Amino acid sequence: QVQLVESGGGLVQPGGSLRLSCTASRSIFTIYAMGWYRQAPGKQRELVARFTSGDRTNYADSVKGRFTISRDNAKNTVYMQMNSLKPEDTAVYYCNAVYGDLDYWGQGTQVTVSS
């Protein structure tokens, strides 16, 4: 079993920034995939950004140029820097990690973008 602990959500004004962190209880050095999804009220959960094997990154089109995912293998942590936040970025953000064919999720952290 792998635990994922998220932090960094909160309330921010449009145009502001936040940084999310997700720390795994197991090494992420050879992880298959790790990153962030989000779910807004009444909508399906969607991929925001993630690393996949070979250190490739995927971003949702809606966040390209504004969000940046990074990792610190020594700390088993993935970060997501979110800049130029918009009200439509408001959602619960979930960390996801894939070890082999096993999928793990964090508890979610709320991000609210509002004036």
Disulfide bonds with the S-S distance in Angstrom:
Cys22-Cys95 1.99
